Amino acid sequence: MSFLGQYEHNLDAKDRLTVPSRFRAALADGVVLAKGLEPSVWVFAPAGYERFTQQFLGKTNPLGRQGRMMRRHFHGGAFDDTLDSAGRIRLPKKLIEHADLGEGPCVIVGSDDWFEIWNAERWTAYEKEMAEEVSGVAENLSEDERGG
């Protein structure tokens, strides 16, 4: 399943966030919550997280400085959880701090194999930045694909 769309849900006083109902079936086997590269939380199904780490981290040298750094970022900043009966996940304090989340609105953003949880204000600012740059990024990527 591809995680698509944007949703706004509130982080409650017990650090729980409701997962959009259309995502829940894909997360029936649990979730892996990981530090995003931006100040966000990335949420994977367990099999999706395994594919992600094999595809991207598996290509790095585990003894090299950069490989160790990436493994520590993703594995050291990742937590397992399951959906509760109300379709919520509990976010660890470490990830709440990383993403600058607080009690109240969060934006959930689909990102194909995972979805991201953002502070609503940070997401608004990032979305504006992204809108200004996405055409140029797409053009550069298509040139790279064609050999430049």
Summary of the structure (lengths in Angstrom):
residues: 148
radius of gyration: 16.2
end to end distance: 32.4
largest distance: 51.1
contacts: 410
relative contact order: 0.21
helix: 43%
strand: 28%
